[in-house]
Structures are given as structure tokens and as C-alpha cells.
């Protein structure tokens, strides 16, 4: 099993942009998404230390911890920290997942199409981060 923690706030996959350069259409990620994916890749490469990416069917658990807004009542803040209140605001959970999966392609796993089972959650935290567990999927 591989366990990783990314010690920075999650960033959602933004829509890709396109531009015309010298008569050719070039598609690219917005700068904040591209920078986030680079940060994710760097942490993952340090963890893998030259090991080959996983292959075969994979099971993944991802927990996204969003920052808590400063201007909240004590009760709301406590509810968010305890998990009684979860983030139901944008960005969507699926956009968070896409950004982290893309950042780990070729490092943790050969390609994110190998993921056959996934559990994901969004939480609030005073310590924004992303936690991920990856293991080979085994039939029950």
C-alpha cells in the first residue's frame, strides 16, 4: 500500500484553455492547475524514489481537506472541524479528483485508467491537505 500526504490545499482541475500559436491549436491547463499538478508530482516522485509506477487494477482512497473560512461563528467552525458539516460548495469533488489523478500519472500509477475502485471525501480543516492511499485491487 502506498500512503501519501500532500501538505497544501487541494486545487480543482479547471477547464483546459486553448490558443492559436503559429496556426496550430495548443491546449493547456490554467497556471494554478498546472502549478498544483507539478507540486503533486514532486511530492510523489520523492516518495517513490525511482520505483516503477503501479500497474494492474488499483483501489484508491482520497481525502481532500479544504481550509476553513476565518469569518465563522464558533459553533459553525466546531461543526466543520468535527466533520458534522462537510463542504457542499464548489469546486466539485470530481474536479479535485481529476487534478490529483493527473498529477500522479506515470509516478504512482502508470495511468489513472487503472483505477477500478475509488473512495473520495471532502472535509474542512485548519490544516488543508490531501491524503491518498493506493493499493492493488483484489476481487472479493
KEGUTOR-678469 format. One line per 8 residues: number of its first residue (from 0); their letters; for each residue x, y, z of C-alpha. Coordinates in steps of 0.02 Angstrom, whole numbers, plus 32768, in hexadecimal, padded with zeros to 4 digits. Example, Ala and Ser with C-alpha at 12.3 -4.5 7.8 and 13.67 -1.06 7.14 Angstrom:
BEGIN
0> as> 8267,7F1F,8186  82AC,7FCB,8165
//
This chain:
BEGIN
0> xxxxxxxx> 8000,8000,8000  803A,80AF,7FD9  8008,813C,804F  802B,81F1,8023  8002,829A,806D  800C,8338,8006  8025,83C5,8085  7FCB,844D,8023
8> xxxxxxxx> 7F17,847D,7FFD  7EC3,8419,7F73  7EA6,846D,7ECA  7E1F,8437,7E53  7E3E,840E,7D9D  7E0B,84A9,7D3C  7DCE,84A3,7C8A  7E5C,8495,7C10
16> xxxxxxxx> 7E80,852E,7BA6  7EA9,8534,7AED  7F09,85B3,7A87  7F45,85C5,79D5  8002,85CA,79C6  804C,85DB,7919  7FB2,858D,78C9  7FAA,84FA,7943
24> xxxxxxxx> 7F2E,84E2,79CF  7F86,84C7,7A76  7F25,8487,7B0C  7F67,84A9,7BBD  7F37,84AD,7C75  7F1D,8555,7CCB  7FB8,8586,7D2F  7F74,855F,7DDE
32> xxxxxxxx> 7F3E,84B0,7DA8  7FE3,848E,7D50  8045,84CA,7DE8  7FDE,845B,7E5C  7FFA,83C2,7DEF  80B6,83E6,7DF1  80B4,83F0,7EB0  8055,834C,7EBA
40> xxxxxxxx> 80D0,82F9,7E42  8167,8336,7EA5  8125,82F0,7F4A  80FA,824B,7EF5  81A6,823B,7EA1  81FD,8257,7F48  8191,81CE,7F94  81AF,8151,7F07
48> xxxxxxxx> 826C,8170,7EFD  8280,8120,7E52  8205,8090,7E6E  819C,8061,7DD8  80E7,809B,7DD0  8063,801D,7E04  800C,7FB7,7D7E  7F6F,7F4D,7D7F
56> xxxxxxxx> 7EC7,7F75,7DCF  7ED4,7FF2,7E5F  7E6B,8029,7EF3  7E7F,80DD,7F2B  7E42,8140,7FC3  7E54,81FD,7FBD  7E28,827C,8043  7E29,8334,8019
64> xxxxxxxx> 7E36,83AE,80AA  7DFF,845E,807B  7E2B,84F8,80E1  7DA8,8540,8156  7D71,85F4,813C  7DA9,866D,81C4  7D02,86C8,81D9  7C97,863F,8226
72> xxxxxxxx> 7C3F,862D,82CB  7C90,85BC,834C  7C05,853B,833B  7C11,8531,827D  7CCF,8526,8289  7CC2,8497,8307  7C42,843C,829A  7CB6,8448,8204
80> xxxxxxxx> 7D4F,840F,8265  7CF2,837B,82B1  7CB0,8342,8208  7BFA,8363,8235  7BF7,83E1,81A7  7C4D,83B6,8104  7C76,8423,806D  7BE4,842A,7FF5
88> xxxxxxxx> 7C27,84BD,7F93  7C8B,84C7,7EF3  7D01,8485,7EBA  7CB4,83DC,7E9A  7D04,8342,7EE5  7D1B,82F7,7E37  7D85,838E,7E02  7DF6,8378,7E9A
96> xxxxxxxx> 7E09,82C0,7E6E  7E35,82E2,7DB8  7EC1,835B,7DE7  7F12,82E5,7E64  7F01,824C,7DF2  7F52,82AA,7D61  7FE1,82E4,7DD1  8006,8230,7E03
104> xxxxxxxx> 8002,81E3,7D54  80A5,818F,7D28  80E6,819F,7DDB  8074,8140,7E53  8015,80E3,7DCB  8038,80CA,7D14  7F93,811F,7CE6  7EF6,814F,7D47
112> xxxxxxxx> 7E8F,80DA,7CD9  7ED2,804E,7D4A  7E63,808B,7DD9  7DD0,8014,7DE9  7D97,8046,7E98  7D9C,80F1,7EE8  7D5F,813E,7F8B  7D67,81FA,7F9A
120> xxxxxxxx> 7D35,8279,8020  7D3A,8335,803B  7D56,837A,80EA  7D7F,841F,813C  7E20,8433,819C  7E92,84B6,81E8  7F1D,8452,8194  7EED,844B,80DA
128> xxxxxxxx> 7F36,83B3,8083  7F12,831A,8019  7F28,8269,805A  7F2C,81D4,7FE5  7F3A,8117,7FF8  7F5A,80A8,7F61  7F5B,7FEC,7F5E  7F48,7F5F,7EE2
136> xxxx> 7E90,7F35,7ECD  7E63,7E82,7EFB  7DBD,7E30,7ED0  7D56,7E02,7F68
//
